[in-house]
């Protein structure tokens, strides 16, 4: 893993509207690791906090790529440009959406699948062989009520595992963000 310059560690990124759309549509062909980083970026966590949550990922290149694709933005873009060697990040401005806020509790297909994918990825990464039955259960989910019960089981499994206990709360927050 490349070391992240200390000047970048306190940087906080947020998703642009294009980033939120990419989570739903998967149009840009991000790798699973890049997608996980995009989902976990919430406008509250610093790069340092993300570095603790994201396992086995070279975080800085993922952030640079997401910024170059205009999926994330930070007010501290100059710091990231100085840390980057090969790519020139594109400065972005977050666009405001004119869409009404969703008021019903049903998830659309894309969000439902994004939640399932995050749960499967984190289970495989943090629970290993012991997570296989849970992963199979997640794969066959069909509706929001099944999802809700499985989220509880998944979160408890993460909290009880050696690798997952320190990340369980952050993954749960990412799931809650996707459910909004």
LINPE-V125847 format. One record per residue. N is the residue number from 0. NEAR is the number of other ideal C-beta (glycine too) atoms within 8 Angstrom. Layout:
n/near
N/NEAR
N/NEAR
This chain:
n/near
0/5
1/6
2/4
3/12
4/9
5/5
6/8
7/12
8/11
9/8
10/11
11/11
12/13
13/11
14/14
15/13
16/10
17/10
18/14
19/9
20/9
21/14
22/15
23/10
24/7
25/10
26/6
27/7
28/4
29/10
30/5
31/8
32/10
33/11
34/12
35/12
36/15
37/15
38/12
39/12
40/14
41/10
42/7
43/4
44/10
45/9
46/14
47/9
48/9
49/13
50/10
51/8
52/11
53/13
54/8
55/5
56/10
57/7
58/13
59/11
60/8
61/13
62/13
63/12
64/10
65/16
66/17
67/10
68/9
69/10
70/12
71/14
72/13
73/11
74/4
75/8
76/11
77/6
78/11
79/15
80/9
81/8
82/10
83/11
84/2
85/3
86/7
87/6
88/11
89/7
90/5
91/9
92/5
93/8
94/7
95/5
96/5
97/3
98/4
99/3
100/4
101/4
102/3
103/4
104/3
105/5
106/9
107/7
108/6
109/10
110/12
111/12
112/8
113/12
114/14
115/12
116/10
117/14
118/13
119/11
120/10
121/13
122/15
123/10
124/9
125/13
126/14
127/7
128/5
129/7
130/12
131/7
132/6
133/13
134/11
135/8
136/10
137/13
138/8
139/6
140/11
141/4
142/6
143/9
144/6
145/9
146/13
147/8
148/8
149/13
150/12
151/8
152/10
153/13
154/11
155/8
156/14
157/16
158/9
159/7
160/11
161/4
162/11
163/14
164/10
165/6
166/14
167/11
168/6
169/11
170/13
171/10
172/9
173/12
174/12
175/8
176/9
177/12
178/8
179/4
